[in-house]
């Protein structure tokens, strides 16, 4: 398993190209199942999860052809891929794939809507929580699906065609909104999704579905209305920039006292995160090419953060902001309201000298004057990058183990950071990376 070695203390200065968003690319790839035309996506990030989704779709019968840099944001190395689902011969998403990537469950809705049947492994829990999919299944049953859970698999079928329904989600769920949105595009009649997720990645999926011929109203609000159509056609679509990658690098620039321009991302994607950076004394300004991040005072100021569904502060930025706040002046309070176990980075940050106490869903961070490098363990995607952020400012050497977690969501991380002056290198190992549920 690869490791990453960082010698901290160098302010990050320069430019970082932001890649296409993983959490937009995954549902967009799954949307290819909705049509027998080719769906061409541009600005795809090259990540482990994207490869996993490509392999999953291929075993269903989707043919994929990769090609060079598409119409991405022009700054990253976004790749283009054409997905052709005109010859689907397998409706099963197997456990060995689903257990490595929960987003695999996003093939359930499209397979059911287009073929009337699907057999998808239950994803099981992961490091950050139990992450059930009851909201997905309940909504599909409201649309006429018969769902049976057998031998760890979801066996779903519909006698003729899914029909529209008025669906009220008990809680905001990105994945459930995406699965049902895709199903509703081919259902018979109107579907209303109430308390729908409004994340930019959900909107990206909706805009692409519209370009494929879907009839969707209310994009960007928490109420979506979809008029089902008989078929969708293909289209070309460029994946939105990754706001979480951008926020992660912004936290790295802030903690090192650097000055970095993040290319290809728009400030409005990060409104609630930028508000918190400003509160902490970090200047974030829009430029022609993206956003510029630099610290204003000589120390970061302690702040309070509570994660919420969009447009609130994103849970996927919680670990990264906590890492930055370990060196703040004064105390900070972080409250995680989305997942029940998203503090796996705390013991690792503590090994580096951070002062953090967790009480239930809240963590109190007391700022310390400095961190010290240590051997630490990555446990999940965003916890991993929070260790990188801390290591970039820590005194001395940090070695981060199990960096395959990082590779799931950050494209060319070492390269992008080294280009801004970070002393960072990957230490390749001979053993194959262990695949863990996530
Ligand atoms: C998506 O996961 C993202 N993943 C996550 O990013 C992100 O943290 C999460 O949304 C919240 O923003 C992708 O888009 C691939 P949810 P998802 O359904 O869809 C509960 C990352 O780091 N819930 O919005 O799985 C669930 O347990 C990853 O990039 C149910 O109870 O998240 C959680 O507490 C991590 N029943 C809450 O809702 C359900 O049927 C939000 O989950 C579904 C969800």
Boltz pocket constraint, residues with backbone or C-beta under 6 A from the ligand:
constraints:
  - pocket:
      binder: B
      contacts: [[A, 22], [A, 23], [A, 24], [A, 26], [A, 102], [A, 103], [A, 129], [A, 130], [A, 131], [A, 132], [A, 133], [A, 134], [A, 135], [A, 136], [A, 137], [A, 171], [A, 172], [A, 173], [A, 174], [A, 175], [A, 176], [A, 315], [A, 316], [A, 337], [A, 338], [A, 339], [A, 340], [A, 381], [A, 382], [A, 409]]
      max_distance: 6.0
